[in-house]
């Protein structure tokens, strides 16, 4: 009997309705609430679905690059292909640009800079070129690199002034250094160079 009496007393003391226990909400209470400011949007990575899927797939499957920030919007790819003359489609141009970044070690290219940084002077032998390519791939997957399709009159315009209307142009930032790969819409050979 004593237990049931204690339970009955507790129930009698409990609030009868939600208005008895809900805090009072007025303009001062609402104004005092702190709402965190949303952070800057993060860069889209391959597999995020925010970029042209063929570009994401190529980076992942053909080149093993999964940790690079991307800015290759599908709408821009379609717009450039439909608005500008030239027979080269996006996919072969992007592949040629990536192969240029990862395979061309001529002076002023991203791979030439990596070769210098790992202590190779002059033309590399096959093992040195392979080591430099592996180092560049590691940097591309390191989380701080970015690749973007250059859009006319927008960010990342090429240092040598190549026109987007005549070329597929790709911007690459690795370790704070800017590089561009230019793949002519005519189908001519792609090349790359750095700004610094």
N, C-alpha and C positions, 0 to 999 in steps of 0.2 A: 504494500500500500504506500509505503513511503516513496518508492521510486516513481510510481504513477502520479503521486501528488507533486513531486518535484517537476516532472514533465509538464503537468498541467499548469504550474506556476510559470515555467519558462514560456510556454505557449501564450499564456495570458499577457506576459510582458512584451512579446514580440510585436513589431509594428503590424497594423491591420492592413495597410495598403502601401503601394510603392511610394506614394507621396509622403509617407511618414519617414522613409529612409533615403530617398534620392536627394542629392545635394541641390541647392538652389542654383539655377542657371540664369544669369542675367548678363547684360552687355559687358560689365567689368570682368566677370569670370571668363567669358569667351575671349575678350581682348587680352587677358593675361596668359592665355594658353600659348605655348611655344610650339610652332610647327617648323620642323627642319626644312631648310631650303633644299630643293633637289639639286644634286650634283650635276656637273657637266656630263652630257651624254658620252658614254664610252664609245670607243671606236669599234666598229663591227669587225669581227674576225671571221675567217672562213668557217662555215657551218652555222653562222648566225641567221642566214636567210635574208640579210639586208642588202646583199650585193647580187650582181648578175651571177646566176648559178653556174654557168659554164666557166666563169673565171674562178669561182670558188673550187669547183670540181678539178679544174686543171692544176691549180696551186696544190691541192691536196694529193690527187692521184698521180700526177705526172712529175711534180717537183718536190713533194713531201714537205710543203710549207703549210703549217697550220697556225702559227703564232703571230702572223703579221696582221696589222690593222689594214683594213681595206676601205676604199672609197671608189667603188665601181658600180654605180647604180644602173640597173637594167634599163630604165627609161632613157638614160643618157646614151647608152650603147645603141639602143634602137634609133634614137634621134640622130646620132652621128652617122650611122649606117645609111639611114634613109635620106638625110639632108646633104651629104657630101659625096661627090663623084669619086670613083675609084672602085675597082672590083674586089679589093681585099676585105674579107669579112673580119669581124672582131677576133674570133678564136685563133686563126692563124697569125694575126698580128700580135696578139697577146702572147702566144707561144714563142714567136720570134723575139719579142721584147725580153721575155724571161730567159730565153736561151742566150741572148746577148748579154744580159746582166750576169748570168752565171758562167758564161764561156768565153767572152771576149776580154782578153787581158792586155789589149793595146793601151797605149798611154792615155791617161785621163778617164779611164773607165772605173767602175766600182771594183771590179776584180783586180785591176792593176793597183788600186789603192790598198786592197787587202793583201796582195802579194808584198807590197812595200812594208806593210805593218808586220808581216811575219818574217821579214828579213830577206826577201828574195829581190835581188837586183838584176835587171836585164830580163831576157826571155826565160821563162820558167821551163823546167823539164816536166815530163808527164806527172811525176809524183808531186812536185811542187804545185802544179796547176790543180791537181786533185785535192791537195791539202787546202789550198786557197778556196776552192769551190765549197769544200766541207765547212770551212770557217765562215764563209759568207752565208751558207744555208743555216748554220747555227745562229748567226746574227739575225737573219730573217725570222727565225723561229723564237728569238729571245724575248719577244713581247714589246719591244720599243720601235721596231721598224714599221714603216707604212708604205703602201703602194696605192696609187690613185690613177684613175683615167683622167687626163687633163681635159678640162672643158674650156671652150672659148671664152675669153674675157673673165675668167675666174681665177682662183688660186692655182699655184704651181705651174705658171707659164714657163716654158722652156727657156733656159739661159741664152741659147743661140737663136731664139726667135722663130723656130719652126712653127708653121701654122697648122692648127688642128684641122682646118678645112682640107689640107693636103696630106695629113699624116694621122695615124693613131699615135698619140703621145702618152707615155706612162711616166709618172713621177714616182721616184723611190727615195725614201729617207731612211738611211741606215746610220746609226751612231751620230745623229745630228748633221749628217752631210746629205746634200741634195744631189740626186742623179736623175737623168731622163733617158728613157729608151724611146727611140723614134722609129716607127714602122710605117714606111710610106704606103699610102692607100693604093699606089700603083703596083705594089707587090715587090718593089725593090728591097734589097737587103736592109734589115734593121740594124741600128747602131745605138750605142749609149755613151754618155759622157757625164762628168760631174761638174758642179758649179764651183767647188772649192777643193 
